[in-house]
């Protein structure tokens, strides 16, 4: 697990995760998986596509999660 990726859902975050926070987590994930902090020019496009795909998947996940607690189910976002 990449230590710099933080939990992006309540109650860990008091408010909904921002687009910038979600994208930063996606970037850290892609960096960790690829082993590159910054890709070479010939890998830049595929690296950027991966960041966008992880960002989209994370946004969808956070939107669809049900957080249960206190007897009431609620959406994370």
Order of alpha helices (4+ residues) and beta strands (2+ residues): alpha-alpha-beta-beta
